[in-house]
Amino acid sequence: MTDVPIWDPSERLLWGMALAIAIICGIYFIYKARNREVLNEKIIMYGLSSLPLGFALSLIFTYFQVFQVQGDFNNGTFFGDYENVGSLYEVLGRLSYISLGIGGLFYVLAFDKIIKQTQYSLTIFYAILVTIEIILPLEGSIFNTPFSTIARSVFNFAISLGLLILVPIVLYLYTKWSNLEFKAVSSFLLFGFLSFVISLFLAKRIHKDLDAYPLILAPLLLILGCCITLLPTIINPKILSRAFFLWVLFAILTIPFLIVMLVIDIVKKLETPYVIEFLATFIFTYIIFFFIIKNIRSEIASKSQEAEKGLESQVLGIFTRPQKVTEDEVIFHRERKICLVCKGNLIRSIYLCPECDALYCIKCSEAISNIDNGCWSCYTPIDPTKPVKLLEKVKEEEKKDIKKLKIFHKH
């Protein structure tokens, strides 16, 4: 094979920055998870943190793996041949596969714990894949197939492809279960995840052998993915209320880019199995975008569905800033004159909680009155003639938690 560009100093520097940012991103989500009070919210956030950490660890081993490729410098770029590598090349490659497999394992474990119907089948599947990567010898072969080739195939066509299918499905379900004001959150998470995946594949041999992409593209995509994934936790919640616009925007940004990559890979004669995998991934991603956008459009068109869903359907709300119970949030919304629920500007008629001065628009106060009849901050009745169902739910949840603790201590 001919020598291809492997790395250059600027690309190495960018990778160092990208990996540091990815690790910080994962640690940040762990920190957010520790501060959640609801168990399921903790589990979802811990599961999300495993993705940037898994990709970061995998790419750290890939970072050092390329130094095992033999070659020479030419005009500031190191050129090498992947057929001529050092003794640690396979070891570092295998550690890279295992790292992403463990990241995927914890992600699907979080999903299995939330969705009891799966009975931990996804976790068992990923545990088997990680075990295969661990126990396969570094040298030797079986049925004339090298163990290194088997390990690479398990990584490319089971671990990576599994995540490419499962992560969009999980985000689709979280989007479907969440209120309209939180549906935009998953668009950031999906776009960030796709950036992680493309960054990883561009850093691997299958794409570097093509000599078709700039070396700096892979680390830049990892940095972009981390920034996009973190955005919902820090930006103004009013921006997240534009779910339909954000999903269409990310679809416009993602789909043409994937098409261009697919065309380049075909023209550069990427191996057929990888082209098929890429094509299947593109079609599946397009389907996910289509169904989520369709779901959002139907919900926008059917305003009455919002009241029927109830205020508790806020799964993706855990990735935004706190909105209900803290005094700081009440003060923030009051000073900005925006509704505590829908984040809309309060122009004319408003409802002011007589106990904590929380502000609501008339439409949201009427919806709360019909559903839970309790102020989101202090549980004071919106309509004094009705019972406060929200307070009853809180007390009921506390009783359940106490009961679970008693059962735990008995065992």
N, C-alpha and C positions, 0 to 999 in steps of 0.2 A: 504493500500500500504506500501511497505518497504521504509525505508529511503534511499535517494540517496545523493551523494555529491552535495552540493549547491554552496559553495564558500570556498576559503581559502585566507589567507593574500596576497600571491604572486599574485593570480588571481585578487584580488581587486586592488592591486597596478598597475598591467598591464592595467586593465580597466580604471583607472584614467588617465594613460598616453595615452591610445588609444582614449578616449573621448576628451581629450585636443587637440590631433593631428587632429581628425576629425573636430572639431570646427575651428581650425586654417586653415585647408584645405578649408572649406566652405568660411571663411572670405577672404582667399587669392583669391579665384575665384571671389568674389564680388569686391575686389580691382582691379583685372584684368578687370572686366566688366566695371568699372567706367572709366578706361583709354582707352576703345575702342571708336573710333569715329563713326563707322558705327552702326546704330541702331540695325540691325538684329544680329550683332556680340555681342552687349551688351545683347540682349535678350537671345541668346544661352548660353552665359557665366553665366548670372543670373540663368537661368534654371538649368545649371549644378551645381551651388553652392548649390541649394536647396537639392540635393541628400545627400552629406555628412552631411549637417546641419540637415536634416530630420532624417537620421539614428542616428546621434549623440544624438539629443534630445530624440528620442525613446529609445535609449539604456541607457541614463541617468536615465529615469524613471524605466527601467528594473533593472538598477544597485541598486536602492534603494528598488525596489519591492521585491527582494530576501531576504532582511532583515526581511520581514514580514513572511517568512516561519519559522515555529516552528521546533526546533530540538536541537541537542547537538554537541559539538566539540568532535572529535576523531582523535588523531594523527595529530593535526594541521589543520584538514579539518572539516568544518561545514556540518553535515548531517541533512537532514530534509525531511518532508513529505508534498507534495504540497496539500494534502487534509486537512492539518492543518495549516491555515494561519491567520495572523492578520487582523485587521479591515481595514487597508489602502491598502491591497493587490490589491483589485479590482479597487480602485481609481487610483493607480499608473499604473496598467495595462492598464486601459482605456486611461490615458494620453499618454502612450507609443503608443497606436494605433493611437490616434488623431495626435500626432507629426509626425509620418511617413506619415499619410494621407495628412497632410498639405504640407510636403516636396514633395510628389508625385503630389499634386495639382499644386504647382508652377512650377514643371518640365513640366507637360503636358500643362500648360498655356503658357509657353514659346514656346513649339512646336506648339500649336494651333495658336499663333500669327505669326509664320513663315509660317506654312502651312494653308493658308486661307480656303482650301477646307473642313477642318474638322468642320468649323463653331462653334468652341468652344465646340463641343460635348464631347470631352475627359475631358475638364475642368469641365463641368457640371456634368459628371459622377463622378469625384472625389469629387466635392463639395457635391454631394448627399451622398457619402460614409462617408465623414467627418461629415456631419450633422447627419447621423444615429448614428455614434459613440458618438456624443455629446448628443443627446436627449434620447438615450436609458437609462432607469433607471439602477442603479447599482444593485438593488435587485428586486426580483419578477420574474415572468415568463409569457409566453404567449403560449397557446396550449401545456402546460407541458414542454416547453423549456425555461430554465433560460435565462434572458436577458444577463448575463455574457457569456453564450455559444454563443448566437447570435452575440455579439460584437466580440468575439474571431474568429468566423467563417467569419465575414465581413473582419476582418483584414487579416486572413490567405488566404482566397479564393477570395478576391476582391481587397483589397488595395495592398497586397504583390504580388499576382499573376498578377495583372494588371501591376505593375512596371516590373515584370519579363518578361512580353510580350512587353510592350511599350518601355522600355529603349533600348533593343537590336534592335528593329525595327527602332527607331530614329537614333541610331548610324549606322545602316546599310545604311539608307538614306543619312546621312551626309557623310559616306564613299563613297557611290556611286557618290555623287555630287562633291567630292573633287578631286583635282589633285593627281597624283600618289605619289608625295613626301609628301603628308599629310595623306595618307590613313592609315599609321601605327598608327597615333594618337588615332584613335578610338579603336585599340586593347588594348591600355593601359586603356582607359576609361571603356571598357566592362569588362576587367579582374578586375579592381578596383571595379566596381559595383557588380560583382558576389561575390567578397570577402566581401563587405558590407552585402549582403543578407545572405550569409552562416554564417557570424558572428552573425547577428541578430537571425537567427533561432537556432543556437547553444546556444545562451544565453536564449532562451525561454524554457518554461516548456516542450514542446513536445519532445525536444531532451535531456534535462537534466534528464527527467524521465527514459530515456533509459540507463543511466550510461554507455555510450559507448565511449565518447570522453573526452580527457583531458580538465580540466577546463580552462587552459591557451590558448587553441586553438582559442576560439572565439575572445578575445582581440587581439591576435597576427594577426588574419586575418583582423581585422579592421585596425590595424596599416599598414599592408601590402597593403591593398586596398587604403588607403590614400596616401602612398608613391608612388605606381604605378600610381595613378591618377595624381599626381603632376609632375611626371617625364618629360612628353613632354614639360612642360614650362621651364625646366631648363637644359636639356641635349643638347648636340651638335646636330644641325639639320641634320648633315650627318648621324647620327644613324637612324633618322626617315625616311631616304630615302629608307631603306631596308624594305619596307612594307610587301612583301611576306614572308620574313624570320620571321619577328616579329609576324605576324598573325599565322603562322604555329607553332612557338614556344609557343605562348599563348594557342593555341589549344591543343598542346601536354601536357602543364602544367595543363590545366583546365579539359579536358574531362576525363582522368584517375582518377583525384581526385573526380569528380562527380560520376563516376562509383563506386568507393570504398565506398563513402558515401551512395549511393543507396543500395549497397549490405549490408552494416552494418545496415542500417535502416530496411531492410527487415528481416535480421537474428534476429535483436533485437525486431522484431514485432511492428514496428511503426504503428500507426493507418492507415488503408487502404486509407482513403481520402488523407492523407498527402503523402503516398507513390505514389499515382496516380499523385498528384500535382508535386512531385519531379521528377517522370518519365517524365511527360509532359514537365516540364522545361528543363530537360536534352536533350530531343529530339529536342525541339525548339532551344536551345542554339547551338546544333550540326548543325542544319539547317542554322542558322545565320552564324556560322563559315564557313560552306561549301560555301554559296553564296558569302560571302565577299572574301574569298580566290579565288574563281572562277572568280569574278570580277577583282581582282588584276592580276591574271594570264592572263586574256584576254587583259587587258590594257597593260601589259608588252609585250605581243606578238604583239600587234597592235600599234606600235610606232606612226603611223600616226594619231591616235586618239588624241594624246596630243595637236597637233596644232589645231585640230577642236574644242576641248573643250574650248580653250581660257584661258587667264591668270586670268580671273575673277573667275574661279571655284575653290575657295580655302576656302570653308566653315570651314574645320577643321584646317586651317592655323591659326585661331585666338587663338588656344591653344599652338602655338609655339612662339618662340621669334620673334619680329618684323623683317621683311626681306626686306622692300622696300624703305621706304622714309627717314629714319633717317640717318644723317651724320655718327653717330657712327657705324651703320651697314656697311655702305660703307667702312669706315676705317678698320673695323674688317675683312671684306672679302678681302680687298686689302692686308692687312698685312699677312693674312693666305694664300693668293694666291688661293682663291676658287671662283667659279662662284657665282654671286649674286642670280641667279635663281635656278640652279640645285644642288648647293653646291659641285660640283665636283672639283677635283684638277685641276688647270690650268698648263699644262705642256708645250704645244707648242703654237699653234695659239690661240690668244686671241683677244677680242675687248675691247678697253679702251674708256670710254665715254670722249670726249674732254672737257666737261664742269665740271664734278664732279669727274672724275677719277674712276668711278665704273667699276669693271671688270666683263666681261662676256666671256663664252666660245663661240666659233664661232657658234656652233649649236644653242645655246640659243639666241644669238644676231640675227641670221637669222630668228628664230621663232618669236621673238619680232617684227622684222622688217616687217614680213608678217602679223602679227595680229594687233598690236597697234602702232608700230614704235616709241615708246617713252621710254627713259631711265626710269627705275623704281624709280630712285632717284630724277632726276631733269627734266624729260620729254623732254630732248634734243633729236631731231630726230636721230634714228639709221641710217636711210637712208635719207639724206637731200633732195632727190628728191621726197619723199612721205610725205603726211600730217601726223601729229601726232594724231592718233585716241585716244590714251590714255588721252591726254590733253583735247580733246573734251568731252570724257566721264566724266572726273572730273568736267569740267565746267557745263555739263548737270546735274550732280548730285547736284552741288551747286545750280543751278537754281530750281531744284525740291525741295530742302530743303527750299529755300527762299519762294517758292510758298506755301509749307505746313505751314510755320510759319505765312504767311499772312492770310491764311485760318483760322488757329488756333486763331489768334488775333481778327479776325472778329467775331468769335463765343464767 
